[in-house]
Amino acid sequence: MTGTDDETAEYRCLWDGSEDGWVVITSGIGLGTIFNTGTRMALLIEDNALYARVIELMRTHGRPFLDHFPRQPYRTRTRAILDP
């Protein structure tokens, strides 16, 4: 199993490394905000069940969960992590 299904397939880039910079910003309210540190934009998933599944998959695949917004792009894989 690849960790995706039909509903989550379009969001695979959030955890598979094909697009850099995706993290989850946690605040103690809700599950967190899906955020791209390169574009500095949040991703809104309006379906609550799908949103919860995507967050779960990001955690399962080791995407960063941060308690703050990084000032610089947060790079993963072979690039250095640039965070305050």
Buried (B, 14 or more C-beta within 10 A) or exposed (E): EEEBEEEBEEBBEBBBBEEBBBBBBBEEEEBBBBBBBEEEEEBEBEEEEBBEBBBEBBBEBEBBBBEEBBEEBBBBEEEEEEBE
